[in-house]
Amino acid sequence: MDYIAVLLPPIVVGLLFWFAMKAIFNADKSERQAEARAHAEAEARANGQDSGPAGA
């Protein structure tokens, strides 16, 4: 039982660290995807405005 008392705290802290890092990386991935999508939309709008009718 002494081994459990000694090993349990580092295991719990390691799991908490793993979940926190996973959440950070998922948030970063989502933010990069949203930024790429917004950039692509802005690029499409810019290209659409260049070839649009004059005086509109």
Beta strands, then each sheet from edge to edge (+ up, - down):
end
